[in-house]
Amino acid sequence: INYYTSAGNRTTSGAVIPIKPNSSIRFTGRTDVLAKLKEHFTAESNDKLRRRKFFLLYGMGGIGKTQICLRFIEDMD
């Protein structure tokens, strides 16, 4: 197994496996949720200590929670 951290991929048995999966090409919409996530994680906090931020995304199975998170990660790169 060869790991290439600078390229963001790792090679196993001649195949390239992405370190982070991409969101589905069929994913659309949810701009309001993505905007709230971006605002939450990019906003400066008032206290002097840099604190870890949390965000709870919940809902029934199959409604796209994972796809929202994957798209958010892509947008923030």
PyMOL commands that place a pseudoatom at each C-alpha (Angstrom):
pseudoatom trace, name=CA, resn=ILE, resi=1, chain=A, elem=C, hetatm=0, pos=[0.000, 0.000, 0.000]
pseudoatom trace, name=CA, resn=ASN, resi=2, chain=A, elem=C, hetatm=0, pos=[1.396, 3.376, -1.033]
pseudoatom trace, name=CA, resn=TYR, resi=3, chain=A, elem=C, hetatm=0, pos=[0.050, 6.547, 0.541]
pseudoatom trace, name=CA, resn=TYR, resi=4, chain=A, elem=C, hetatm=0, pos=[0.356, 9.900, -1.235]
pseudoatom trace, name=CA, resn=THR, resi=5, chain=A, elem=C, hetatm=0, pos=[-0.770, 12.568, 1.185]
pseudoatom trace, name=CA, resn=SER, resi=6, chain=A, elem=C, hetatm=0, pos=[0.253, 15.510, -0.980]
pseudoatom trace, name=CA, resn=ALA, resi=7, chain=A, elem=C, hetatm=0, pos=[-1.942, 14.316, -3.853]
pseudoatom trace, name=CA, resn=GLY, resi=8, chain=A, elem=C, hetatm=0, pos=[-4.827, 13.482, -1.547]
pseudoatom trace, name=CA, resn=ASN, resi=9, chain=A, elem=C, hetatm=0, pos=[-5.062, 9.919, -2.838]
pseudoatom trace, name=CA, resn=ARG, resi=10, chain=A, elem=C, hetatm=0, pos=[-3.715, 6.573, -1.789]
pseudoatom trace, name=CA, resn=THR, resi=11, chain=A, elem=C, hetatm=0, pos=[-2.792, 3.732, -4.102]
pseudoatom trace, name=CA, resn=THR, resi=12, chain=A, elem=C, hetatm=0, pos=[-3.611, 0.113, -3.351]
pseudoatom trace, name=CA, resn=SER, resi=13, chain=A, elem=C, hetatm=0, pos=[-3.007, -2.634, -5.878]
pseudoatom trace, name=CA, resn=GLY, resi=14, chain=A, elem=C, hetatm=0, pos=[-2.839, -0.143, -8.739]
pseudoatom trace, name=CA, resn=ALA, resi=15, chain=A, elem=C, hetatm=0, pos=[-6.222, 1.480, -7.952]
pseudoatom trace, name=CA, resn=VAL, resi=16, chain=A, elem=C, hetatm=0, pos=[-6.614, 5.087, -6.781]
pseudoatom trace, name=CA, resn=ILE, resi=17, chain=A, elem=C, hetatm=0, pos=[-8.983, 5.550, -3.854]
pseudoatom trace, name=CA, resn=PRO, resi=18, chain=A, elem=C, hetatm=0, pos=[-9.952, 9.110, -2.888]
pseudoatom trace, name=CA, resn=ILE, resi=19, chain=A, elem=C, hetatm=0, pos=[-9.280, 9.987, 0.756]
pseudoatom trace, name=CA, resn=LYS, resi=20, chain=A, elem=C, hetatm=0, pos=[-12.564, 11.863, 0.964]
pseudoatom trace, name=CA, resn=PRO, resi=21, chain=A, elem=C, hetatm=0, pos=[-15.561, 10.796, -1.112]
pseudoatom trace, name=CA, resn=ASN, resi=22, chain=A, elem=C, hetatm=0, pos=[-17.293, 13.255, -3.427]
pseudoatom trace, name=CA, resn=SER, resi=23, chain=A, elem=C, hetatm=0, pos=[-20.941, 14.181, -3.138]
pseudoatom trace, name=CA, resn=SER, resi=24, chain=A, elem=C, hetatm=0, pos=[-23.347, 12.695, -5.629]
pseudoatom trace, name=CA, resn=ILE, resi=25, chain=A, elem=C, hetatm=0, pos=[-23.585, 14.366, -9.041]
pseudoatom trace, name=CA, resn=ARG, resi=26, chain=A, elem=C, hetatm=0, pos=[-27.363, 14.240, -8.523]
pseudoatom trace, name=CA, resn=PHE, resi=27, chain=A, elem=C, hetatm=0, pos=[-27.213, 16.386, -5.380]
pseudoatom trace, name=CA, resn=THR, resi=28, chain=A, elem=C, hetatm=0, pos=[-28.974, 19.724, -5.890]
pseudoatom trace, name=CA, resn=GLY, resi=29, chain=A, elem=C, hetatm=0, pos=[-30.580, 22.361, -3.746]
pseudoatom trace, name=CA, resn=ARG, resi=30, chain=A, elem=C, hetatm=0, pos=[-30.239, 22.575, 0.023]
pseudoatom trace, name=CA, resn=THR, resi=31, chain=A, elem=C, hetatm=0, pos=[-28.586, 25.967, -0.415]
pseudoatom trace, name=CA, resn=ASP, resi=32, chain=A, elem=C, hetatm=0, pos=[-30.220, 27.237, 2.784]
pseudoatom trace, name=CA, resn=VAL, resi=33, chain=A, elem=C, hetatm=0, pos=[-28.715, 24.435, 4.869]
pseudoatom trace, name=CA, resn=LEU, resi=34, chain=A, elem=C, hetatm=0, pos=[-25.309, 24.825, 3.204]
pseudoatom trace, name=CA, resn=ALA, resi=35, chain=A, elem=C, hetatm=0, pos=[-25.390, 28.594, 3.833]
pseudoatom trace, name=CA, resn=LYS, resi=36, chain=A, elem=C, hetatm=0, pos=[-26.193, 28.043, 7.524]
pseudoatom trace, name=CA, resn=LEU, resi=37, chain=A, elem=C, hetatm=0, pos=[-23.324, 25.562, 7.834]
pseudoatom trace, name=CA, resn=LYS, resi=38, chain=A, elem=C, hetatm=0, pos=[-20.885, 27.964, 6.170]
pseudoatom trace, name=CA, resn=GLU, resi=39, chain=A, elem=C, hetatm=0, pos=[-22.019, 30.872, 8.332]
pseudoatom trace, name=CA, resn=HIS, resi=40, chain=A, elem=C, hetatm=0, pos=[-21.727, 28.804, 11.491]
pseudoatom trace, name=CA, resn=PHE, resi=41, chain=A, elem=C, hetatm=0, pos=[-18.227, 27.482, 10.814]
pseudoatom trace, name=CA, resn=THR, resi=42, chain=A, elem=C, hetatm=0, pos=[-16.707, 30.653, 9.340]
pseudoatom trace, name=CA, resn=ALA, resi=43, chain=A, elem=C, hetatm=0, pos=[-18.100, 33.152, 11.875]
pseudoatom trace, name=CA, resn=GLU, resi=44, chain=A, elem=C, hetatm=0, pos=[-15.610, 34.570, 14.330]
pseudoatom trace, name=CA, resn=SER, resi=45, chain=A, elem=C, hetatm=0, pos=[-16.327, 33.912, 17.982]
pseudoatom trace, name=CA, resn=ASN, resi=46, chain=A, elem=C, hetatm=0, pos=[-16.322, 36.733, 20.526]
pseudoatom trace, name=CA, resn=ASP, resi=47, chain=A, elem=C, hetatm=0, pos=[-14.171, 34.982, 23.109]
pseudoatom trace, name=CA, resn=LYS, resi=48, chain=A, elem=C, hetatm=0, pos=[-10.387, 35.041, 22.956]
pseudoatom trace, name=CA, resn=LEU, resi=49, chain=A, elem=C, hetatm=0, pos=[-10.019, 31.265, 22.997]
pseudoatom trace, name=CA, resn=ARG, resi=50, chain=A, elem=C, hetatm=0, pos=[-10.462, 29.419, 19.752]
pseudoatom trace, name=CA, resn=ARG, resi=51, chain=A, elem=C, hetatm=0, pos=[-13.241, 26.962, 20.481]
pseudoatom trace, name=CA, resn=ARG, resi=52, chain=A, elem=C, hetatm=0, pos=[-14.337, 23.912, 18.579]
pseudoatom trace, name=CA, resn=LYS, resi=53, chain=A, elem=C, hetatm=0, pos=[-17.680, 24.416, 16.867]
pseudoatom trace, name=CA, resn=PHE, resi=54, chain=A, elem=C, hetatm=0, pos=[-20.400, 21.814, 16.572]
pseudoatom trace, name=CA, resn=PHE, resi=55, chain=A, elem=C, hetatm=0, pos=[-23.411, 21.482, 14.314]
pseudoatom trace, name=CA, resn=LEU, resi=56, chain=A, elem=C, hetatm=0, pos=[-26.079, 18.790, 14.569]
pseudoatom trace, name=CA, resn=LEU, resi=57, chain=A, elem=C, hetatm=0, pos=[-27.626, 17.695, 11.292]
pseudoatom trace, name=CA, resn=TYR, resi=58, chain=A, elem=C, hetatm=0, pos=[-30.452, 15.266, 11.898]
pseudoatom trace, name=CA, resn=GLY, resi=59, chain=A, elem=C, hetatm=0, pos=[-33.399, 13.730, 10.113]
pseudoatom trace, name=CA, resn=MET, resi=60, chain=A, elem=C, hetatm=0, pos=[-34.882, 10.528, 8.830]
pseudoatom trace, name=CA, resn=GLY, resi=61, chain=A, elem=C, hetatm=0, pos=[-32.656, 8.073, 6.993]
pseudoatom trace, name=CA, resn=GLY, resi=62, chain=A, elem=C, hetatm=0, pos=[-32.261, 8.680, 3.280]
pseudoatom trace, name=CA, resn=ILE, resi=63, chain=A, elem=C, hetatm=0, pos=[-33.032, 12.409, 3.172]
pseudoatom trace, name=CA, resn=GLY, resi=64, chain=A, elem=C, hetatm=0, pos=[-29.484, 13.466, 2.225]
pseudoatom trace, name=CA, resn=LYS, resi=65, chain=A, elem=C, hetatm=0, pos=[-27.635, 14.287, 5.445]
pseudoatom trace, name=CA, resn=THR, resi=66, chain=A, elem=C, hetatm=0, pos=[-24.425, 12.660, 4.251]
pseudoatom trace, name=CA, resn=GLN, resi=67, chain=A, elem=C, hetatm=0, pos=[-24.657, 14.356, 0.849]
pseudoatom trace, name=CA, resn=ILE, resi=68, chain=A, elem=C, hetatm=0, pos=[-25.108, 17.750, 2.528]
pseudoatom trace, name=CA, resn=CYS, resi=69, chain=A, elem=C, hetatm=0, pos=[-21.962, 17.172, 4.581]
pseudoatom trace, name=CA, resn=LEU, resi=70, chain=A, elem=C, hetatm=0, pos=[-19.963, 15.989, 1.576]
pseudoatom trace, name=CA, resn=ARG, resi=71, chain=A, elem=C, hetatm=0, pos=[-21.025, 19.014, -0.497]
pseudoatom trace, name=CA, resn=PHE, resi=72, chain=A, elem=C, hetatm=0, pos=[-20.186, 21.344, 2.404]
pseudoatom trace, name=CA, resn=ILE, resi=73, chain=A, elem=C, hetatm=0, pos=[-16.682, 19.869, 2.595]
pseudoatom trace, name=CA, resn=GLU, resi=74, chain=A, elem=C, hetatm=0, pos=[-16.243, 20.286, -1.172]
pseudoatom trace, name=CA, resn=ASP, resi=75, chain=A, elem=C, hetatm=0, pos=[-17.434, 23.901, -1.047]
pseudoatom trace, name=CA, resn=MET, resi=76, chain=A, elem=C, hetatm=0, pos=[-15.077, 24.768, 1.803]
pseudoatom trace, name=CA, resn=ASP, resi=77, chain=A, elem=C, hetatm=0, pos=[-11.950, 23.439, 0.019]
for i in range(1, 77): cmd.bond("trace and resi %d" % i, "trace and resi %d" % (i + 1))
show_as sticks, trace
zoom trace
